[in-house]
Amino acid sequence: MVGVRSGPSVLHVDLDAFYASVEQLDKPSLAGRAVVVGGTGPRGVVATASYEARRHGVRSAMSGAEARARAPHAAFLAPRFAAYAAVSGVVMRVLRELSPLVEPLSLDEAFVDLAAGPLGDLDEDGVRAAAHAVKERVHALTGVRASVGAAGTKLLAKVASDLDKPDGLVVVPLGTEAALLAPLPVTRLWGVGPATAERLRRAGVHTVGELAQVPEAELVGLLGQAHGTALSRHARGLDERSVEPEREAKSVSAEDTFPRDLVEPALLAHELERLVVRVVDRLRRDGQTGRTVTLKVRRHDFSTLTRSVTLPGPTDDRRTVGRVARDLLAGTDVSGGVRLLGVGVSGLADWAQADLFDAAAEEPAAAGADPAPAAPVATGPERPDWSPGLDVVHDEHGRGWVWGGGLGRVTVRFEHRGTAPGPVRTLRADDPALHPLPAAEVAATAVRAPLAAAGA
């Protein structure tokens, strides 16, 4: 951890509309067009929208149905995480050349502590030059653009990176933090979601400057000890958190959105058990256990409920997690139907408490419940899921991606990064010459093409 800084040497690097940008680069016909990445089914949710789509009002976390109504001519694509992870890996390597203290928050954003690297604790001009060089190198090696915020704290760096998007660079000189924050809406602060913002609004607080004037004791009374204390400090630009290169997962979770509302208790029980198995499998694969089991339910009216129980000690036992999840579901009103169901385990540790296993071992299986969900039963010849955006290769026509499909047909545009916009062909969905491109080749291409273009 770096002590007192002489300049705004904490960077927050945020890749602009990352998933959509990669899609526009990999699919030449989509350059400059509205692109929406997310779930493509009737209950899909927007993960990222290109800036062209945002001009029509499409935003992250919006339902796919609303996004289609706002931007009916946009390209709606399923995510390709192999490509995004490969490009993200290049970006993170660029950042680690600057400093050993790089804290990734997700595939498309990270903190960097410049003062811990070879450049040292730069002054404002030096930080600006370094940040500009980072932006240019990221673009040269990947084709994507980044917005960068630089400040003396993580809080201010993250706020700054969002002030001049896309392709922005905002440096916050030391001592100006409070003035920068004051006119911003409270939602710009970490930890202020819709519920907290509504509580503050009812208290007459709309801006960060107004929040900074509220005595800490009042915020604690309104929001609780931890949340109120943290927001009081953040509103005044205070943040002691250091850039941590190893961010351990705080929770393991799984959730599914269903194509229709589930109302049948047996189906809900089956889906819940399936989620429990996915979560516990991940816990065991990572050698972790957890104390707190959380159930997430989105009901037919889009209201979302979360319920949690904290156990006496950490566990990775499926029956224990399943029992708690079932109890939580039994205590939740789902009579109108369930759109989304999720299970999570938090309070992670690398040890388990044996007596929890013993208790679970004595627990009889729930009536009508299988000990573990069976693999899906095949109802016909196994065929690829031709999701929009999927990378494919045809024995005759070469590389391309799925534009859409249905009624036994799949439409493919034959192009990829580095080619001109390609032709569109409609093929039989069971065409033996058409194959999904392996994920390893998708990842390799996502990195290889921009590196070649940059001469690296």
N, C-alpha and C positions, 0 to 999 in steps of 0.2 A: 504494500500500500504506500502511495506517495504522500508525503506530509504536506506542508504549506506550499501552494503552487504560486508561481510567478506569472502564469498566464492561463488562458482557458483551454487547458490541454486534455480535456476529456471529450472524445468524439462520439457522436451517435450517428452511425451510417445506416441509412434506410433506403433499400432498393425500391425505386418507384414502380408502383403497379406491377410487382415482380412477376407473378405467374403470367399475367396478361402480356407483359413485355417479352417474356421468353416465347410465348406462343406467337406473337407477331413477328419475332425474328426467325423462328423455325418454320413459319408458314408464310411465305412471301406474299401471297394474295391477301393476307390480313393486315399488311403494313398500312398504318394510318386509318384502320377501320375500327369500329366498336367491337370489342371482344369482352366476353364475360366468362369467367372460369368458375366452376362450382358444380354442385349436383345438377344433373341434367334431367332428372325425373320430375314428376308433378310436385313433389315435396322438396325439390332441391333448394339449396341456399347459396347465395353468391359468396365466393371466397375472395375474388379479386375482379375488379373491372378496369379496363383500360381507361385512359383519360378521355378518349373519344366517347366511351359509353357513359362516363361520369357526367359528361355535358348533358346527357338526357336524364340525369337524376338517378342513375344506377349506383348503388353503394354496396360495400361489403356487408354481409349478414342480412341483406334484403332477400325476401323469398324470390325464388326463380320466376314464379308466376308474375309478380309485380315487375321484376326486371324485364321480362318479355313484353309486358304491356307498355313499359316506358321506352324500350329500345327494341322494337320488333324485328329490326333488320340487323341486329347484332349477331355475331357468331357466338353461340353458346357451346362451350367445350368442357369436357370432363378434365380434372387435373391430371397432370403427368409428373408425378413426384420424382421419378428417376431423373428427368431432365432438370427439374428445379434444384434437386440436391446436388447434381453435378456442377451446375453453374454457381450455386452457393459455395461449393467447396473451393472454387477458384477465387471467389471474392474473399473468403476467410483466409486463404493463404496470402493474399495481398495484404490484408490487415495484420497478419502475424509477422510480416516483414517489418512492420512499423513498431511493434511492441509485443512482448510476451503476454501482456495483459489484454486479451481480447475476450469479451463476454458475449457470445452469441445469444440472442433472445429468441430467434427463430431462423428459418432459412434466409430471410430477407432483411434482417437487422442485427446490429451488434454494437456494443460499446468498445472503444479502444482508449487505453490510457497512454497517450503519447509520451508522458514524462517518464514512463518506465522503460522506454525503448531507446534505441541508439540516437534519436534526435534530441532526447532530453526534455527538460521543462522549458518549452519555447514561450516567447512572448506572443502577443496578439498577432503581429504580422507573420511570425514564423508559423504559428498554428494555421493561419489562413492559407499560407503557401502549401503547407503539408496537406491540408484537407483538399485543396484544389488538385494537388498531384494525385491523391487517392482517387478522387472522382474520375480523373482522366484515365488513370491506369485501369480502373474497374471497367470503364466503358471500352477501352481498347481491347481488353482481354475477353470480355463477355458480350459486349454489345448493349448491355443494359445501362440505364442511368441511375445515379444515386443522389439522394439529398443528404446533406451532412449538417449536423448541428455541433458546435464546439462551445464548451463552457467549462466552468470550474467544477461542476458537479454533474452526475448522471441525470438528475431531474431536469436541469436546465438544458443540457445537451439534447435530450429527447424532445423537449418542448421546441427547441430551436430548429431541429431538423424538419419539423412539420410546418414551419412558418412560411416557407418559400418554395413549396412543391409545384411542379416537379423540377428536378435538376437544380435544386437550390443549395446555397451555402450561407449559413447564418452563424456568425461568431458573436458570442456574448462576452464583452469585456468584464473582467472581475470588478465587482462593485456595482454593476448595473442590473443585477438579477431581479431585484424587487420591482424596479421601474419597468422592465420588460414584461413581467408577469401581471402587473396590476390591471391592465385593461382587458386581459384575456378572460374568456368564460371559464367558470370553475371546472368544466368538463375537460379542460386541457391538462389538469393535474392527474397524476397517477392515483388510482383509488376512488375517483369520482365517476361512478357509473350513473345510469338513469335513476336508480333508487336514491342514492346519496344526493344527486343533483336536485331531485324533487324535495327532499328534506331541507336542503339549503335554500331552495327557492321559497318554500313556505316560511322560512325564517328571514326572508328578505335579502338573501345573499345570492348574487348572480355572477359577480366577477371575482377574480383572484384577489384583487385589491380590497374588495369588500370583505372577503374571507379573512384576509390578514388583519383586519381591524377587530375581528371577533375574538374576545378573550378565550384562551385555551380551555379554561374550565367550562365555558359554555359549549364549546365544540365537543368536549368529552361527554358532557351531559346529553348532547344531541345525538352523537354518533358512537359513543363508547370510548373506553380509555385508549386503546391502541390506535384506532382509526382517527379519533379526534386529535390526539397528540401529534400523529404523523402529518395530518392535513394542516394543522396549525403551523408546523415548521415548514412544510413545503410551500405554503402560501407566502411565506417570507423569504423563499428562495434558499432555505437551509436543507442540506442533504449530505450526510456524512458517509453514505454508502460508497464503498470502493468498487472498482471494476474487478470482478471475480472471473478468472479464466475458466474455472470448472464450475458450472452451474448444475448441481444435482437435481434430478427430477423431484418435484415436491409431491407428485401424485401420479397414479396410473389409472387411466379411465378408458371406457369404451361406451359408445352410444350409437343408436340407430334411429333414423327417421323412416317411418313406415309409409308405403304407398297408399294405405287407407287407414283410418282410425281403427285401432284395435280395441274391442270391447269384450271379447270372450276371455274369461279368466284363464282358461287353459292355454290360449295363445300367449297371453301376457306372461304367464308363468314360464312358458317355453322360451320366449324371447329374453326374459330376465335371466334365466339359467344360462343361456347362450352367452350373454354379456359377462356374467360372473366368470365363466370358464375363460373367456378371452382375457379378462383382467388378471385373473390368478395365473394364467400361463405366462403373461408378461412379467408379473412379479417374480415368478420362479426362474424365468429365463435370465432376468437381471440380478438374481440373487438378493432380492429385497422382500421385506414384509411391511405391513402397515397396520396402524391402530384404528383409523377412522374410515368407516364405510359410508359412502354417500350415494343416495338415489336421486336421479334427476328425472322429472316427468314433465313433458309438455302436453297439455290437455287439448281437447278438441277446439277450445276457444283461444288457443295460442298462449294461455297463461302457463307459466313455467314455475314449477315447485322443486325445491331441493330439500331433502331430509337427510340427516346424518346421525350416526351413533358412533361413539368412541369406545373401543374395547379396553379392558384392563391392560392388555399388552399386545404387541404386534403379532400378526399372523399372516401366513400365506396359504391357509387351508381353505379349499373350495367350499366345503360344507359350512364352515363358520361364516365366510363371506356371504354365501348363499342364504343362510338362515337369517342373517341380519337384513339383507336386501329384501327378502320376502316379507319380513316383519314391517319394514319401512313401506313397502308397497301396500300391504294390507291396511296400514293406517292412513293411506292417501285416497282421497275421493277421485276415482277414475271412472265414475259411472257414465260420463258422457263420451268416453273414448280417449285413447292415447295416441298422439301423433309421433312422439319421440320418447324413447326410454334410454336412460344411461345409468351406469354403475361406475363408481370410482373408489379407489383406496388411497388414502393420504396418511401423513404422519409416518413417512417411510423410515425404515431402519434396515440393518443387515443382520438381524437376529430375530428369532421367533420365540414365543412363550409356549413351552411344552403343554401346560395345562389346558390351553385353548384347544390344542389338538385332541387331547384326551376327552374334553367335553364334547367336541364335535363328533368324535368317533362313536360316542354313545347315542348320538342324535339319530332317530329313525328318519328315513327318507320321507319327504312330504308325500302325502297321498296323491297318487297319479303322476308323480314326477319321475323322470328318468334319472339315473345316477349321473349321466352326462349326455348332452345333446348329441344325437347321431349325426353323421355326415349327411348332407343333402342326398336324397334319392334321385338318381338320374332318371329322367322320363323320356329320354331319346338320345340320339347321337350328340356327343359333346361338341358344341360349336363356340367359337369365340364370341365375346360380348363386344359388338362393334360400336363402342361408345364414341360419340362425336369428339374429334381431336386425337383419337388413338393413332399412333404411328403404325404403319403397315408397310409391307413390301409384297409386290406382285411379281411372279416369275417372269412375266413378259413386260410389264409396264414400269417396274422398278419401285422406288420409294415413294410414299405418299402418306396421306392422313385421312381419316374418316370424316366426311362432311355430315353424313346422316344416314339413316336407313329405316327399314320397315317393310312389311309385306314381302319378306323373303329377298329383299334387295339391300345393297349397301352402296352408297355413293362415296367415291374416293377422289380427292384432288391429288394429282401426282406432282408433288413438288416437295422441296425441303430446303433447309437453310443453305444459302449460297446459289440456289437456282433462280430462274425467273418464275413468275407465277405460272403454274402448270395447268394442264387440261383436267377436266372433270369427267369421270367415267362412272356409270352405274353398272354394278356387277351383281351376280347372284350371291346371296349371303353365304352359301355353301360352296362357293368357287374354290376348288382345291388348289388353285394357284395363288390365292390370297392368304397372307399370313400376318399375324401381329408381329411387329418388330420386337425382339427380346429386349427386356429392360436394360441389360448391360450395354447393348448397342445404342439404345436411346440415350443413355448417359454419356457414352463415349462420343457420340455425334454432337451432343449439346456442348461439350467442351472442345472437341477437336475443331469444329467449324470456326468459332470465333478466334481461337488461337492461331489458326492458319491465316485468317483474314488479317490478323494483327502482325503477322510475321514473327510470332513468338516461338 
